[in-house]
Amino acid sequence: MAFLLIMSLLMALFAGPAWGAENAKGIVTGSVVNVRSIPSTSGQIITQVTKGTEVTILGSQGDWYQVRTKAGKTGWIAGYLVEVQQVQPSQSAPPSPAETGKEVKVTVDGRLVEFDIPPYIDAQNRTMVPIRFVAAELGSQVHWDPQEQKVSITGGNQMIFLWIGHQVAKVNGMDVLLDTVPVVKDGRTMVPLRFVGESLGVQVSWDGPNRTVVIAKPTPAPQEPE
């Protein structure tokens, strides 16, 4: 039964539309629940969430769900403490296959981003951006390994590895199935914007009428006085 539940969740996560509402949300059912660094009770406690809190389901391993809180914290919660819910997609439809290859615009916190290599929608209806965008606009460090054809992205407490032409990425050491693959186009490495952005904790949505990807960075938590 648990296996079927996990497989259904993974299918919802990776086969669903790329834009609009998230395909999987979770509601915390425990009174005070620990969000841990690894899928184990021995993992470091990153933060805590209370009953009724909504979280975004990013993946699963065994009886644990990887989640992201509204505060932008990413970690693991025991599966029996989360009720998984399916939400309705937003009214803005994802790009149609006929739009594949067409250019799109990207805004970050309301500011239109200028690209030397424009982003585009690939055959899987996913928006692809050059890795330089990830470093410049999302505040992350990016490294390209030409021998392994590997992109390494470090931001906050996240470490992401992607390989050109491979559908499996790694996030903090965990395998994650992509719904498209990184590519080299016109000599530039292009990566799926939604996957990278959400892995780094930013909100990504699709403005269909204006053909614009809208990115909102999380608001930094206020510093407590010393």
C-alpha positions in Angstrom: 0.0 0.0 0.0 2.8 2.4 0.9 4.6 1.5 -2.3 1.5 2.4 -4.4 1.1 5.7 -2.5 4.7 6.7 -3.2 4.5 5.7 -6.9 1.3 7.7 -7.3 3.0 10.7 -5.7 6.1 10.4 -7.9 3.9 10.2 -11.0 2.0 13.3 -9.9 5.2 15.2 -9.2 7.1 14.4 -12.5 4.3 13.9 -15.0 2.2 16.9 -14.2 2.2 20.3 -15.9 5.2 22.4 -15.5 3.4 25.7 -14.7 0.6 26.9 -12.5 -0.2 25.4 -9.1 2.0 22.7 -7.7 0.7 19.2 -8.4 1.2 17.9 -4.8 0.7 19.7 -1.5 0.8 18.3 1.9 -0.9 19.3 5.1 0.9 18.6 8.4 -1.2 16.4 10.7 1.1 16.2 13.7 1.0 18.8 16.5 4.6 19.9 16.1 6.6 18.1 13.4 10.4 18.2 12.8 11.7 18.9 9.4 15.0 17.0 9.1 18.1 17.3 6.9 17.9 13.6 5.8 15.0 11.0 5.7 15.8 9.6 9.1 15.1 10.4 12.7 18.8 10.8 13.1 18.8 13.8 10.7 19.5 17.3 12.0 16.3 19.3 12.7 16.2 22.2 10.2 12.9 23.7 11.4 9.5 22.7 12.9 6.0 23.0 11.5 2.7 22.8 13.3 -0.6 21.0 12.6 -2.4 22.4 9.6 0.7 23.9 8.0 0.8 23.5 4.2 4.0 22.3 2.6 5.1 21.5 -1.0 6.0 17.9 -1.7 9.2 17.7 -3.7 9.9 13.9 -3.6 9.9 10.9 -1.4 12.2 8.2 -0.1 10.9 5.2 1.7 8.3 6.4 4.3 9.6 10.0 4.2 8.6 13.0 2.1 10.9 15.8 1.0 9.1 19.1 1.5 9.5 22.8 1.2 7.9 25.1 3.7 6.4 28.5 2.9 9.4 30.0 4.6 11.6 28.4 1.9 13.1 25.7 4.1 13.7 22.3 2.5 13.9 19.0 4.4 12.3 15.7 5.2 9.1 14.8 7.1 7.9 11.3 8.1 5.2 10.3 5.7 2.6 9.5 8.4 2.7 13.1 9.6 1.7 14.6 6.2 -1.6 14.3 4.4 -0.9 14.5 0.7 -3.4 16.5 -1.3 -3.9 17.1 -5.1 -4.7 20.6 -6.0 -6.4 22.0 -9.1 -4.1 23.5 -11.8 -4.2 27.3 -12.1 -6.3 28.9 -14.8 -3.2 29.9 -16.8 -2.6 26.9 -19.1 0.9 25.6 -19.7 2.5 26.3 -23.1 1.1 24.1 -25.9 3.3 21.8 -28.0 2.8 24.2 -30.9 4.7 26.8 -29.0 7.8 24.6 -28.6 11.0 26.5 -29.4 9.4 29.9 -29.1 11.1 32.5 -26.9 9.7 33.5 -23.5 10.3 36.3 -21.1 11.5 35.9 -17.5 11.0 38.3 -14.6 12.6 38.2 -11.2 10.8 40.1 -8.4 9.0 42.1 -11.1 12.2 43.0 -13.1 12.5 41.8 -16.7 15.7 39.9 -17.2 17.8 40.5 -20.3 19.5 37.4 -21.8 22.3 37.1 -24.3 21.0 33.7 -25.2 17.2 33.8 -24.9 15.2 31.2 -22.9 12.9 28.9 -24.9 10.3 26.2 -24.4 11.6 22.7 -25.2 9.8 19.7 -26.6 8.6 18.8 -23.1 7.0 22.2 -22.6 9.7 23.2 -20.1 11.4 26.6 -20.1 15.1 26.3 -20.6 17.6 29.0 -19.5 21.4 29.4 -19.7 23.2 28.4 -16.5 24.6 31.9 -16.3 21.1 33.1 -15.4 21.1 30.8 -12.3 24.3 32.4 -11.0 23.5 36.0 -11.9 19.8 36.1 -10.9 19.3 33.4 -8.3 22.4 34.1 -6.3 24.0 30.7 -6.7 27.4 29.4 -7.6 27.6 27.4 -10.8 30.4 25.1 -12.1 30.6 23.4 -15.5 32.6 20.2 -15.8 33.1 19.6 -19.6 34.6 16.2 -19.1 31.6 14.8 -17.2 29.2 17.1 -19.0 28.0 18.0 -15.5 26.5 21.2 -14.0 27.0 21.8 -10.3 24.8 24.5 -8.6 25.2 25.6 -5.0 22.8 27.9 -3.3 21.9 28.2 0.3 21.8 24.7 1.8 21.2 23.1 -1.6 23.6 21.2 -3.8 22.3 20.3 -7.3 24.0 18.2 -10.0 22.7 17.9 -13.5 24.2 16.0 -16.5 23.7 16.9 -20.2 21.2 14.6 -21.8 20.4 12.8 -18.5 17.0 12.7 -16.9 18.2 12.0 -13.4 19.6 14.9 -11.3 20.9 14.9 -7.7 19.7 17.3 -5.0 21.6 17.1 -1.8 22.7 13.6 -2.7 19.2 12.3 -3.6 18.3 11.2 -7.1 15.5 13.2 -8.6 13.8 12.4 -11.9 13.5 15.3 -14.3 10.7 15.7 -16.9 13.2 17.1 -19.4 17.0 17.0 -19.8 19.7 19.7 -19.8 21.2 20.4 -23.2 23.9 22.3 -24.9 22.4 24.7 -27.5 24.5 27.0 -29.7 27.5 26.3 -27.4 25.6 27.3 -24.2 24.4 25.0 -21.4 20.7 25.2 -20.9 18.9 23.9 -17.8 15.2 23.5 -16.9 14.2 26.7 -15.1 11.4 25.4 -12.9 13.3 22.5 -11.5 16.4 24.5 -10.7 14.4 27.5 -9.3 12.2 25.4 -7.0 15.1 23.4 -5.9 16.8 26.7 -4.8 13.6 27.7 -3.0 12.2 30.4 -5.3 8.5 30.5 -6.5 8.1 30.0 -10.2 4.8 30.6 -12.1 3.7 30.9 -15.7 1.9 34.0 -17.1 0.4 32.5 -20.2 -1.1 35.6 -21.9 2.3 37.4 -21.6 4.4 34.4 -22.3 6.4 35.2 -19.1 7.9 33.1 -16.4 7.4 34.9 -13.1 10.0 34.3 -10.4 9.7 35.5 -6.8 12.6 35.1 -4.4 11.7 34.3 -0.7 11.8 37.2 1.7 14.8 36.9 4.1 13.8 36.2 7.7 14.4 39.2 9.9 17.5 39.1 12.0 17.0 38.9 15.8 18.8 41.6 17.7 21.9 40.5 19.5 
